């Protein structure tokens, strides 16, 4: 199924000159990965401490975009500049789900937002990423099937943050969107598992 992740090649092409410059001055993939994680944690903590202040919510789309760019850069540094390491692979997967949790779980603390639904979306997102990684264990590639992968979750929460920042009171609309997001996350888990199984079976023939 279609996902914002499908736009990744074009996004990487735009970032490639910056990535090359970083490699030339000694920036490593692991450094970028850790910085992206730190940025996510800092924003999440500020979001909780300020009780979802409008200026913090306004910043979320920018933080998400920067994080996405950094995630793309660390991958290119690893693949295109001979920086692949086993530690890097572990950091990449772990910090992805931890960053998602740090950025999105604070929504559960915002007044009027359903904490259970937010937690469900975050939990399902973690399982979806875990399912993508499990594909490697059965002989398939790391799966990124949609419709609600990392980039899609970022777009979703960025949009919700903007609505809240502009003063839209959470209620039925936010509950409905979160419920749909959780459902799309479940579909994503199913699609990734099915895709991994199909790929592994084809590879064994």
C-alpha positions in Angstrom: 0.0 0.0 0.0 1.1 3.6 -0.7 3.1 5.4 2.0 4.9 8.7 2.3 8.0 6.5 2.6 7.8 6.0 -1.1 9.0 9.6 -1.5 12.3 8.7 0.2 14.5 8.4 -2.9 13.6 11.9 -4.0 14.2 13.3 -0.5 17.6 11.5 -0.3 18.6 13.0 -3.6 18.0 16.5 -2.2 20.1 15.7 0.9 23.0 14.0 -0.9 25.2 17.1 -1.2 24.8 17.9 2.5 25.5 14.3 3.3 28.7 14.4 1.2 29.8 17.5 2.9 29.2 15.9 6.3 31.3 12.9 5.4 34.1 15.1 4.2 34.3 17.0 7.5 34.2 13.8 9.6 30.5 13.5 10.6 29.6 9.8 11.2 26.3 8.0 10.7 26.1 7.1 14.4 26.6 10.7 15.5 23.7 11.8 13.3 21.5 9.0 14.6 22.2 9.9 18.2 21.6 13.6 17.6 18.2 12.9 15.9 17.3 10.8 19.0 18.4 13.6 21.4 16.4 16.2 19.4 13.3 14.0 19.8 13.7 13.5 23.5 14.3 17.2 24.1 11.1 18.2 22.3 9.0 15.5 24.0 10.2 16.5 27.4 9.4 20.2 26.7 6.0 19.2 25.4 5.2 17.5 28.7 6.7 20.2 30.9 4.8 23.0 29.1 1.6 21.0 29.0 1.5 21.3 25.2 2.2 25.0 24.9 1.2 26.3 21.4 4.8 27.3 20.5 6.0 23.7 21.3 3.3 22.2 19.2 4.1 24.6 16.4 7.7 23.4 16.5 6.8 19.7 16.1 6.5 19.6 12.3 9.9 21.3 12.0 11.4 18.9 14.5 9.9 15.9 12.6 11.2 17.2 9.3 14.7 17.7 10.8 14.6 14.3 12.3 13.5 12.7 9.0 16.3 14.5 7.2 18.8 13.3 9.8 17.5 9.7 9.5 18.0 9.9 5.8 21.5 11.3 6.1 22.6 8.7 8.6 21.5 6.0 6.2 23.3 7.5 3.3 26.5 8.0 5.3 26.3 4.3 6.3 25.6 3.0 2.8 27.4 5.5 0.5 30.4 6.4 2.6 31.4 3.1 4.0 30.2 3.7 7.6 28.0 0.6 8.0 28.6 -1.0 11.5 26.7 -3.5 13.6 26.3 -0.9 16.3 24.9 1.5 13.8 22.2 -1.0 12.7 21.2 -1.5 16.4 21.2 2.3 17.1 19.2 3.0 14.0 16.3 0.6 14.8 16.3 1.3 18.6 16.4 5.1 18.3 13.7 5.1 15.7 11.1 3.6 18.0 12.4 5.4 21.1 12.2 8.7 19.2 8.7 8.0 18.0 7.7 7.3 21.6 9.4 10.4 22.9 7.7 12.6 20.4 4.2 11.2 20.3 3.5 9.8 23.8 3.5 13.3 25.3 0.2 13.9 23.4 -1.3 11.5 26.0 -0.7 14.2 28.7 -2.4 17.0 26.8 -5.8 18.1 28.2 -8.7 16.7 26.3 -6.7 14.2 24.2 -7.5 10.5 24.8 -4.4 9.0 26.5 -5.5 5.4 25.8 -5.8 6.1 22.1 -2.5 7.9 21.9 -0.8 5.1 23.7 -2.4 2.6 21.3 -1.1 4.5 18.3 2.4 4.6 19.7 2.3 0.9 20.8 1.0 -0.2 17.4 3.7 1.9 15.7 6.5 0.2 17.8 5.1 -3.3 16.8 4.9 -2.2 13.1 8.6 -1.3 13.2 9.4 -4.6 15.0 7.5 -6.5 12.3 9.6 -4.8 9.7 12.8 -5.9 11.4 11.6 -9.4 11.9 11.5 -9.8 8.1 15.3 -9.9 8.1 15.2 -12.9 10.5 13.2 -15.0 8.1 15.3 -14.2 5.1 13.4 -11.2 3.7 14.5 -7.6 3.5 13.7 -5.0 6.2 10.0 -4.3 5.4 8.7 -0.7 5.1 5.2 -1.5 3.8 2.4 1.1 4.6 -0.1 2.5 4.9 1.1 3.9 8.3 4.9 3.7 8.5 7.3 6.1 10.3 6.9 9.0 7.8 3.1 8.6 7.8 3.0 8.7 11.7 5.2 11.8 11.6 2.8 13.6 9.1 -0.2 12.5 11.2 1.1 13.8 14.6 2.6 16.9 12.9 -0.9 17.7 11.5 -2.6 17.1 14.9 0.0 19.3 16.6 -0.8 22.1 14.3 -4.5 21.9 14.8 -4.0 21.9 18.6 -1.5 24.8 18.3 -4.1 26.9 16.4 -6.5 26.4 19.3 -8.7 23.6 18.0 -10.2 21.9 21.1 -9.5 18.2 21.1 -12.6 16.0 21.3 -14.5 13.7 18.9 -12.3 14.7 16.0 -9.1 13.9 17.7 -10.5 10.6 19.1 -11.6 9.6 15.6 -8.3 10.4 14.0 -6.4 8.5 16.7 -8.6 5.5 16.3 -8.1 5.5 12.5 -4.4 5.9 13.0 -4.3 2.9 15.4 -6.3 0.9 12.8 -4.0 1.9 10.0 -1.1 0.8 12.2 -2.6 -2.7 12.6 -3.0 -2.9 8.8 0.6 -1.9 8.5 1.7 -4.7 10.8 -0.3 -7.2 8.7 1.1 -5.9 5.4 4.7 -6.1 6.7 4.3 -9.6 8.0 2.6 -10.7 4.8 5.2 -9.0 2.6 8.0 -10.6 4.6 6.5 -14.1 4.4 5.9 -13.8 0.7 9.4 -12.5 0.0 11.0 -15.2 2.1 8.9 -17.9 0.4 9.8 -16.7 -3.0 13.5 -16.6 -2.1 13.4 -20.2 -1.0 12.0 -21.4 -4.3 
